[in-house]
Amino acid sequence: MKQILVIILLAITTIGVSAQRQQKKFDPEAYKTEQHKFIQQRVKFSAEESAKFFKLLDEMRAKERQLFDRNKRSKMKRPTTDAECSKAITEHDNIDLQIKKIQQLYHRRMLKVVPAKKLLDAIFAAEEFDREMFREMSGGKPMGKDGKRGPRPGKRGPRPGDKGPHPGDGGPRPGGDGSHPEDGGPRPDMPIDD
């Protein structure tokens, strides 16, 4: 009798785990629909702006996705020699540059159909949506309905007994003399050597 009960419980557990795995499969169309809704809620496009903007956004994302897929395939092959590694780094950098060029091209096109402020808000909203969806997919805590998740890791407020600022809470860095960007100092120039 106990064996039958154990078998039934295992079967139920297996079915439950299988159902959860099926629910977590990525659906690109659902993702796109949710992203459009999220951006529209944040930016408040007119009907005409919305139709034109989302058409361009979808075109841009399709082209980006092709490059992401190409990058993903190239990561599957792990180079072993220095020459192969150097070639892989160059290819990875070239793909990143191509993605940025696509974004730049489409942002220029989008500026012709929506005001710059709305476009910037839409870009930020799309980035926020992507971060939140990736966090959810990886098992992290999703954003609440109020648009807040709570304090970011490393950003905490004062605790009872605290006598001064802590690293990461917005105060000066330990030993900070104002010469670092986080201390309000100038940003260091980062020249790119060829």
Secondary structure, DSSP 8 states (H G I E B T S, - for coil): -HHHHHHHHHHHHHHHHHHHHHHTS--HHHHHHHHHHHHHHHH---HHHHHHHHHHHHHHHHHHHHHHHHHHHHHHS---SHHHHHHHHHHHHHHHHHHHHHHHHHHHHHHTTS-HHHHHHHHHHHHHHHHHHHHHHTT-----TTS---S-TT-----TT--S--TTTTS--TT--S-SGGGT----------
